Amino acid sequence: MSFLTSTRLSLVAIALSSLLTACGGGDSPTPSPEAPDTSVSTPDNSTPSGETPEQKFWVEGYAVKGAIDGGLISVWYHEPGAMDRDWVQIGETVRTNQNGGFRIAVPEDYSAHSLKVILQSDTQTLMHCDAQPACKTPSQGSVGFGEWFWPGNNLVLKSLVDTSDARRTVALTPLATLAVEEFLKSPDGDFSRFMELLESQEERFGLDAGALSRRPVDLAAPDLSGVQTSDLKTALLNIAFLSLVDGERWRTLGDVLKAAQANSGPNGDLPRSAGDDLDLSVELLTLAGMLQAEYLQEFLKDADVQDDILADAITGLEETLSSVGHNTSPEPTPAPKPEPQPEPALEPEPHTKPAPVPEPQPQPEPASEPVIGSAKMSWNAPSTRVNGESLAMGEIEKYIVRYGTEQSIEERSYEDAVEDGQAMNYEVAGLAEDTWYFAIKTIDTNGLESDWSVSVSKTISR
C-alpha cells in the first residue's frame, strides 16, 4: 500500500493552517505543579552500619515526547483528603536517561497504594526533536528533526502507577498527563477510576485499549521497524502538542499542556471539536498529528516503517476527525464554464511596404557583476566551563561571530550575534570576493564570555 497522496494531506494542511491562524488570546493561568526534591541522586541500595535495611520496590517507566533526557522524576503518595492536594513525595529524585527511561526505589510501606509519578524539567533537561519541519525553542530559535534541545523549565508530565501490578511500568506523555489532570478533579481517588479515565482518553482519540499504558515510541529514533499502527498513531498525537509551539501564543510544550488543561471542561475532558473558539481540542490535535504524518513520511520509510502501517495510522486519524464532526473529504470541483466563441477574423487591409529599418549598432558588453558569496558555519555547544564545571544548554545565552578579511581576530571589522543559545550553525551572507576569516565565542545567561575560538577561513572566488 502506498503512502498518503499529497492531495489528501494538502487539504489537512490547509484545515490546520486555518485553525491555527484563527487562534488568538492568552492562556488561563494554572496552578504550579508540585516541585520535586531537587537533590538528585541515583537509588542507593547500601545501608549504614548498624541500621536495618529498608525494604524497597522499584517504579520504572519512560518519559517520551521524543525522548526526554535528564528530566527530574519523583514519586508521590496521597494522604487522605482531596485529590488535588495532600500529595507527599516519597523516595529520591532521579533523572531520566537518554532514552527517557527511569528506575526509582520506593519504600515497601507504600506497595499497597496508588502513586503519582511526575517528570519536571530544569536547565539540565534535554528533549529529542521529533516534529517536522523543526522544533521551536524557548529562546525563539529552532532546531532540526532528531536534534536535542532544552524544552524550558515549565515542562511537567504525570501518570499514576498501580503498585499491585508486578510490571509497574509508567508511560509519561502529554496524553497520559491530561488523563491524570482529569483524575485529580475526580472525587474518587481509586486507581481503577484513573484507568477508566485513561480508557476514555483512548476512546476520544480513537486509540486501541491500553495504547496510553504501553511504552511510548520516539519517532526520531533511527530504527522503527517494529512499530505497530496503534503505537504510531499514539506517537503522532503526542507529537502534535509540540508541533503547536509557534513561539508566539505558545513558547514551550509546557505552555501547550497548560492551555489544554485550562481549556478542559469541569470534568477534565478536552473539547472534541475546535468550535467557534478554535482552541485546543481533539480536532486540533488530530489535524496536527495528520500534518506531522505528511512531514515525516519519508523519514518513516527510511526508518523501516511499513507503508501499510503508516497508511492505517492515518486512516485511524481520519476516523477520529470524522467522529468529532470534521469533514476530511475534498470539496467537489465545479464544472468549468463554457469558453466564449472567438469573433470571426477580419480580412487584413492592404498596406504599403514598410521602410527598411537600419540594423542596430552593437552594444558594449556590460561590466561583470561583482562576486557575492556566503559562508555557513557549524559548531558543537560547549559542555564545560574553563574551571571544569558543567555547562547546560539552558545556560547558554547566545554566541558572537566575528569575521573579516584580516587574519587577526582583533582587527576584523564585522560582528554578528547569534541570539539563539541552542543554535549550532549560522550563515554569513553578502561576502565579497576575497579570503574571509571567522571566529566564535560563547556568552552564558550571566553575561560571562568565553575566549575566541580558533579561526577558520573561506575563500570567495568567481
Number of C-alpha atoms within 10 A of each C-alpha: 10 9 18 16 9 10 10 13 20 13 16 23 18 13 18 21 15 12 20 17 9 12 16 12 7 9 16 11 11 10 6 9 13 15 13 21 15 13 9 14 11 13 15 9 10 8 10 7 7 6 7 8 11 12 11 16 16 17 21 17 22 24 30 26 30 27 28 30 25 24 30 25 25 25 26 20 17 18 11 10 11 15 16 13 12 12 18 14 18 17 16 20 23 25 25 22 16 15 18 25 22 23 19 22 21 20 13 13 11 14 16 10 15 20 23 20 22 24 26 22 24 18 16 20 24 26 25 28 30 29 29 19 15 16 28 25 23 23 20 16 16 18 22 17 18 20 14 21 24 26 28 22 16 17 21 23 27 26 26 25 23 21 20 11 9 10 13 15 21 27 27 29 27 29 23 23 21 25 27 22 19 22 26 18 15 19 12 13 17 12 17 12 14 24 18 13 21 26 19 16 23 20 13 17 24 19 22 15 14 12 20 25 18 14 18 25 23 25 27 21 15 13 14 19 13 9 16 16 20 20 20 24 29 25 24 28 26 26 27 24 26 28 24 23 20 17 16 9 15 20 20 27 25 23 21 22 23 22 19 23 23 17 18 18 12 11 12 21 21 22 19 19 19 19 13 9 11 17 22 27 20 23 28 23 25 27 28 26 27 26 25 22 27 20 15 19 17 12 15 21 15 13 17 14 21 20 15 13 19 25 18 18 22 25 15 20 24 20 17 22 24 14 17 17 14 16 12 16 11 10 8 6 6 6 6 6 6 6 6 6 6 6 6 6 6 6 6 6 6 6 6 6 6 6 6 6 6 6 6 6 6 6 6 6 6 6 6 6 6 9 13 14 16 15 16 10 15 10 10 9 16 13 12 11 11 9 6 8 9 12 17 19 21 22 16 23 19 20 24 17 19 21 25 21 20 14 16 12 19 10 12 17 11 11 14 13 13 19 16 18 24 26 23 14 12 16 9 14 11 10 17 16 14 16 15 21 19 26 20 23 16 21 18 18 12 9 11 10 14 15 11 15 13 10 15 13 15 14 16 16 11 9
